[in-house]
Structures are given as structure tokens and as C-alpha cells.
Amino acid sequence: MEKLNKLGNIEIDEDKGFAVFSVNPKIYPLELVYSAAYIMIDKAFIILDGDPKKEILVEVRKKEKEQKLKELVREFNEELLNYATYKVQSERNKDIREMILQRVLLTNDPNYFLAQQQAKEEEIDDSEGIMKTWEETNHEEAKKDNENSFNQKGKNEK
């Protein structure tokens, strides 16, 4: 049997068409090993064994004679890394995903916006009357000015 790496955890037997290697479950939990194995089932036969708390053993067998076991084992290890990275990123982004989903669900509820608007109006204390627009405060004066200017035009045109 040939050793593929310096760690000595990969053994390849080209004559019999299989490779066996161990995976540290503290680095790659069993669920990640399952994910990598699932991706590989179209390319190779994958057999899992061992104690998921101590050491997970993975056996990779060729499906076709022309396949190279070294490439299959390396591809399996790349899938382990891929899923480990995905898991870390998913955990980092969990709060953001939940917030976005919550926002999407709430935007479909028109009562939510009415309740938010009412809550904002209740919070604001405008005892000095400074929160009015120019039109609200000067509506009567502006209306009189418009009428006066209209009347002035009418007189000038006659």
C-alpha cells in the first residue's frame, strides 16, 4: 500500500482499486463528511466507518477502471474543505440571513406598516408645533395671498 501524504492517514492500493483514509472529526464533523461523500457518490463508491467521536474512516473505491484513486481521494478532501468553509460562513451570516428573511416576511403584511406608523406618531411629542410642514403652518396665509394676487390680475386685465 502506498502512502499519499506526509500525515500518513491515506493508504492507496491501486491493485485492488481502493483507498482508505482517516478524517479527524474535531476538524471535520460527521455531517461534513456525509456532505462530501454525497457529492462523490457519482464518481466513486464511498464507505464510511469508525467512531464519529474519535476517527472517521473513509474508503474510496473506483467505479471505473480508468479512474485514478489519488485524484478521487484529493477530490474528496477538497469537498471536505469546501463544506467546512461553507459551514463557517453560514454560521457567520446566520443573523444577517434571519434579519433579511424577517424583513421580507414583514413587508408582506400591510398592518405591520400601519402599526409602525402609529407607533412613531405616538412617540413624537410636538407640543411646540414645530413638526408641521410649511404648507400646514402657512396654508391660510398662502391661500389669501393667492386669492389677492388672482384678484389683482383680474383687475389689471380689465
C-alpha positions in Angstrom: 0.0 0.0 0.0 1.2 3.5 -0.9 1.1 6.4 1.5 -0.2 9.5 -0.3 0.6 12.2 2.2 3.1 13.1 5.0 0.4 12.7 7.7 0.2 9.0 6.8 -3.5 8.9 7.1 -4.1 7.9 3.4 -3.4 4.4 2.1 -3.9 3.6 -1.5 -4.0 0.1 -3.0 -4.1 0.5 -6.8 -4.1 -3.2 -7.4 -7.3 -3.8 -5.5 -8.8 -0.4 -6.5 -9.4 1.2 -3.2 -8.0 3.9 -0.9 -8.6 4.2 2.9 -8.0 7.3 4.9 -9.0 8.8 8.3 -10.7 12.0 9.0 -10.4 13.9 12.3 -14.0 14.5 13.5 -12.8 17.5 15.6 -11.8 19.2 12.3 -14.4 17.8 10.0 -17.7 16.8 11.8 -19.6 13.8 10.6 -22.2 15.9 8.8 -19.4 17.5 6.6 -18.1 14.0 5.8 -21.6 13.0 4.8 -21.8 16.1 2.5 -18.5 15.4 0.8 -19.4 11.7 0.4 -22.7 12.6 -1.2 -21.0 14.8 -3.8 -18.6 11.9 -4.6 -21.2 9.1 -5.0 -21.5 9.6 -8.8 -17.7 9.2 -9.2 -16.7 6.6 -6.6 -18.1 4.1 -4.1 -17.7 5.7 -0.6 -17.8 3.6 2.5 -17.7 5.3 6.0 -16.7 3.6 9.2 -15.2 4.3 12.6 -16.1 6.2 15.7 -17.6 9.7 14.9 -16.1 11.0 18.1 -12.6 9.7 17.6 -11.8 8.9 14.0 -13.9 8.6 10.8 -12.6 6.1 8.3 -13.4 6.6 4.6 -12.9 4.0 2.0 -13.0 5.1 -1.7 -13.4 2.6 -4.4 -13.2 3.2 -8.2 -16.4 2.9 -10.2 -14.5 2.7 -13.5 -11.1 1.1 -14.1 -9.5 4.2 -15.7 -10.1 6.3 -12.6 -7.1 7.3 -10.5 -7.5 6.8 -6.8 -5.2 9.6 -5.9 -7.4 12.1 -7.8 -10.6 10.7 -6.1 -9.0 11.0 -2.6 -7.8 14.5 -3.3 -11.2 15.5 -4.6 -12.9 14.1 -1.5 -10.5 16.1 0.7 -11.3 19.2 -1.4 -15.0 18.7 -0.9 -14.4 18.4 2.9 -12.7 21.8 2.8 -15.4 23.2 0.7 -18.2 22.2 3.1 -16.2 23.2 6.1 -15.7 26.7 4.7 -19.4 26.8 3.8 -20.4 25.9 7.3 -18.2 28.6 8.9 -19.5 31.2 6.5 -23.1 30.1 7.1 -22.7 30.4 10.9 -21.1 33.9 10.5 -24.0 35.1 8.3 -26.8 33.5 10.3 -28.0 36.7 12.0 -28.0 38.6 8.7 -30.0 35.9 6.9 -32.6 35.8 9.7 -32.9 39.6 9.7 -33.4 39.7 5.9 -35.9 36.9 6.0 -37.8 38.6 8.8 -37.8 41.9 6.9 -39.1 40.2 3.7 -41.9 38.5 5.6 -42.9 41.6 7.4 -43.1 43.7 4.2 -45.9 41.5 3.0 -48.1 42.5 6.0 -49.7 45.9 5.4 -50.9 46.0 9.0 -47.2 46.0 10.1 -46.6 49.4 8.4 -49.7 50.9 9.9 -48.7 49.8 13.3 -45.2 51.1 12.8 -46.6 54.5 11.6 -48.9 54.7 14.6 -46.1 53.9 17.0 -43.9 56.6 15.5 -46.7 59.2 15.8 -47.3 58.2 19.4 -43.6 58.5 20.2 -43.3 62.1 18.8 -44.2 64.9 21.2 -44.8 68.1 19.1 -46.1 70.3 21.9 -44.3 73.3 20.3 -45.9 72.7 16.8 -42.6 72.7 15.0 -43.1 69.4 13.1 -45.5 70.9 10.6 -44.7 71.5 7.0 -44.6 75.0 5.6 -47.9 74.4 3.9 -49.6 73.3 7.1 -48.5 76.3 9.0 -49.0 78.9 6.3 -51.9 77.4 4.5 -54.4 80.1 5.3 -51.9 83.0 4.6 -50.9 81.3 1.3 -54.5 80.9 0.3 -55.2 84.6 0.9 -52.1 85.6 -0.9 -53.1 83.5 -3.9 -56.6 85.0 -3.9 -55.3 88.5 -3.7 -52.9 88.0 -6.5 -55.6 86.4 -8.6 -57.9 89.4 -7.9 -55.2 91.9 -8.7 -54.6 90.1 -12.1 -58.2 90.3 -12.9 -58.4 94.0 -12.1 -55.3 94.8 -14.2 -56.7 92.9 -17.2 -60.0 94.8 -17.2 
